[in-house]
Amino acid sequence: MLLHKVIDSCLNIVCNAVMSNEIDRKLIADLGGPTKVAELLGLPKVHGVQRVQNWINRGIPPAVKVKYPEYFLVDLIRQSSVQGA
């Protein structure tokens, strides 16, 4: 029984990570791609685009999402404002 719970927990973590990366990939694409996102965030031109490109595979770091909620947490903000109304 314990083994099943551990396996189930591990599968949830993996599936959530994959889904999160897919959501992040779509967010970056919807915002105009890595170059545009790097510009929006004011990242340096030299490494900023590569940094955002890495997020497509690795996911957008949570700290970046929190720092720029207007780009990355729009759905969450929208949901909380609808629930609060």
C-alpha positions as CSV (number, residue, x, y, z in Angstrom):
1,M,0.0,0.0,0.0
2,L,2.8,2.4,0.9
3,L,4.6,1.6,-2.3
4,H,1.5,2.5,-4.3
5,K,1.2,5.8,-2.6
6,V,4.9,6.6,-3.3
7,I,4.6,5.6,-7.0
8,D,1.3,7.6,-7.3
9,S,3.0,10.6,-5.8
10,C,6.0,10.3,-8.1
11,L,3.7,10.0,-11.2
12,N,1.8,13.1,-10.1
13,I,5.0,15.1,-9.8
14,V,6.3,14.0,-13.2
15,C,2.9,14.6,-15.0
16,N,2.5,18.0,-13.4
17,A,6.0,19.0,-14.4
18,V,5.4,17.9,-18.0
19,M,2.0,19.8,-18.1
20,S,3.6,22.9,-16.6
21,N,6.3,22.9,-19.3
22,E,3.7,22.6,-21.9
23,I,1.8,25.5,-20.4
24,D,5.1,27.5,-20.2
25,R,5.9,26.7,-23.8
26,K,2.5,27.9,-24.9
27,L,2.8,31.1,-22.8
28,I,6.2,32.0,-24.4
29,A,4.8,31.3,-27.9
30,D,1.6,33.3,-27.2
31,L,3.8,36.2,-26.0
32,G,5.7,36.2,-29.3
33,G,8.5,33.8,-28.8
34,P,11.8,33.9,-26.9
35,T,13.1,37.1,-28.5
36,K,9.9,39.0,-27.7
37,V,9.7,37.7,-24.1
38,A,13.3,38.6,-23.5
39,E,12.5,42.1,-24.6
40,L,9.4,42.3,-22.5
41,L,11.3,41.3,-19.4
42,G,14.2,43.6,-20.1
43,L,16.7,40.8,-20.3
44,P,20.1,41.5,-21.8
45,K,20.2,40.9,-25.6
46,V,23.4,38.8,-25.4
47,H,22.0,36.0,-23.2
48,G,18.4,36.9,-22.6
49,V,17.0,35.2,-25.6
50,Q,18.9,32.0,-24.9
51,R,17.7,32.1,-21.3
52,V,14.1,32.3,-22.4
53,Q,14.7,29.6,-25.0
54,N,15.9,27.3,-22.2
55,W,12.6,27.9,-20.4
56,I,10.7,26.3,-23.3
57,N,12.3,22.9,-22.2
58,R,12.9,23.5,-18.5
59,G,9.9,25.6,-17.6
60,I,9.7,29.2,-16.6
61,P,11.2,29.6,-13.1
62,P,8.6,30.3,-10.4
63,A,10.5,33.4,-9.3
64,V,10.2,34.9,-12.8
65,K,6.4,34.1,-12.9
66,V,6.0,35.9,-9.6
67,K,8.1,38.9,-10.7
68,Y,6.1,39.3,-13.9
69,P,2.6,38.1,-13.1
70,E,1.1,40.3,-15.9
71,Y,2.7,38.0,-18.4
72,F,2.8,34.6,-16.8
73,L,0.0,34.4,-14.2
74,V,-2.8,36.1,-16.2
75,D,-5.1,33.1,-16.0
76,L,-4.5,32.8,-12.2
77,I,-5.2,36.5,-11.7
78,R,-8.3,36.2,-13.9
79,Q,-9.6,33.2,-12.0
80,S,-9.1,34.8,-8.6
81,S,-10.8,38.1,-9.7
82,V,-13.8,36.1,-11.0
83,Q,-14.0,34.1,-7.8
84,G,-13.7,37.2,-5.7
85,A,-16.4,39.1,-7.5
